Amino acid sequence: MKNLGGRGLQPSEIVHLFQSISPTQRTFMCIDAIDECAPVHQLEVLGSLSRLLQTSPNTRIFITGRPHIQAQIERPFGFTVASVSIKPTQDDMITYVRARLSKDTMPEVMDSILEAEIMKSITETVPEMYVGPGTP
């Protein structure tokens, strides 16, 4: 979870924030990367969100996470949640990897041969991705 005031929020503080939402006020919440939250805290946060929805019908929640977490998200709500699968395109992956490589702390060791080897190893790990010569 991101820092607030220079430190990370504790689960009890997050729950307190949820409880402070007015049941009559239209509210939108975004919980990013719930799958990166410790499992014990996931249960606490998701349970609190479920209780919040019961008492605050004007609240809408958008939760992001990897696909394997969907069952854990659905469980506390007691119903199937709407989900949208988002997958990066080949161009997205190439752009991301090249952006990360450009921020390398040792740019003097990076050359076109090493970059090509890195891109090749990625294509071997992710078979549906192909990065060939001349790919942007």
C-alpha positions in Angstrom: 0.0 0.0 0.0 1.2 3.5 -0.7 2.4 5.7 2.0 0.3 8.4 3.6 2.1 11.1 5.6 5.4 9.4 5.1 4.4 5.9 6.4 2.3 3.0 5.2 -1.3 2.7 6.4 -2.1 0.0 8.9 -5.1 -2.2 8.1 -6.9 -0.8 11.1 -6.4 2.7 9.7 -7.7 1.6 6.4 -10.8 0.1 8.0 -11.3 3.4 10.0 -11.2 5.3 6.7 -13.9 3.0 5.3 -16.1 3.5 8.3 -15.9 7.3 8.0 -17.7 7.2 4.6 -21.2 8.6 4.8 -23.9 6.1 3.8 -25.7 8.9 1.9 -22.8 10.4 0.1 -21.9 9.1 -3.4 -18.4 7.6 -3.1 -16.0 5.9 -5.4 -13.1 3.9 -4.1 -10.2 2.3 -5.9 -8.1 -0.4 -4.2 -5.1 -1.1 -6.3 -3.1 -4.4 -6.3 -5.1 -6.2 -3.6 -3.2 -9.3 -4.5 0.0 -7.7 -3.2 -1.6 -7.2 0.2 -0.6 -9.8 2.9 -3.4 -12.5 2.9 -4.3 -11.9 6.5 -4.8 -8.2 5.7 -6.7 -9.0 2.5 -9.4 -10.7 4.5 -9.7 -7.8 6.9 -9.8 -5.2 4.1 -12.2 -7.1 1.9 -14.5 -7.9 4.9 -14.6 -4.2 5.8 -15.4 -3.3 2.2 -18.2 -5.8 2.2 -19.7 -4.3 5.4 -19.2 -0.8 4.0 -21.3 -1.7 0.9 -24.1 -3.0 3.1 -24.3 0.3 5.0 -23.4 2.7 2.2 -25.4 1.8 -0.9 -24.0 4.8 -2.7 -20.5 3.5 -2.6 -18.8 2.0 -5.6 -15.6 0.0 -5.3 -13.0 -0.7 -8.1 -10.5 -3.3 -7.1 -7.4 -4.3 -9.1 -5.5 -7.5 -8.8 -4.2 -10.5 -10.7 -6.7 -13.1 -11.9 -5.9 -15.6 -9.2 -7.3 -13.3 -6.5 -10.9 -13.2 -7.9 -12.3 -16.0 -5.6 -10.9 -14.2 -2.6 -12.5 -11.0 -3.7 -15.9 -12.6 -4.3 -16.0 -14.6 -1.0 -16.7 -11.7 1.4 -19.2 -10.0 -0.9 -21.3 -13.2 -1.3 -21.8 -12.7 -5.0 -19.9 -12.8 -8.2 -18.2 -9.5 -8.8 -18.0 -8.0 -12.3 -14.5 -8.4 -13.7 -12.6 -7.2 -16.7 -9.5 -8.9 -17.9 -6.7 -6.6 -18.9 -3.7 -8.0 -20.7 -0.8 -6.0 -22.0 -0.1 -6.0 -25.8 3.2 -6.9 -27.2 3.9 -3.2 -27.8 3.0 -2.5 -24.1 5.5 -5.1 -22.9 8.3 -3.8 -25.3 7.7 -0.2 -24.2 7.7 -1.2 -20.5 10.9 -3.3 -20.7 12.7 -0.6 -22.7 11.6 2.1 -20.3 13.0 0.0 -17.4 16.2 -0.7 -19.2 16.6 3.1 -19.9 16.6 3.6 -16.1 19.4 1.1 -15.5 21.7 2.4 -12.8 24.7 1.2 -14.8 23.9 2.4 -18.4 27.6 2.0 -19.4 27.2 -1.8 -19.4 24.2 -1.8 -21.6 24.8 -2.2 -25.3 22.6 -3.4 -28.2 23.8 -7.0 -27.8 22.9 -7.1 -24.1 19.5 -5.5 -24.8 18.8 -8.0 -27.5 19.7 -10.9 -25.1 17.3 -9.5 -22.5 14.5 -9.1 -25.0 15.2 -12.7 -26.3 15.0 -14.1 -22.7 11.7 -12.4 -22.2 10.3 -13.9 -25.4 11.4 -17.3 -24.3 9.7 -16.8 -20.9 6.5 -15.3 -22.4 6.0 -17.4 -25.5 3.1 -15.3 -26.9 5.4 -12.3 -27.1 7.8 -11.9 -30.0 10.4 -9.1 -30.1 12.3 -9.2 -33.3 14.9 -7.0 -34.9 13.6 -3.6 -35.7 10.7 -3.8 -33.2 10.3 -0.4 -31.7 
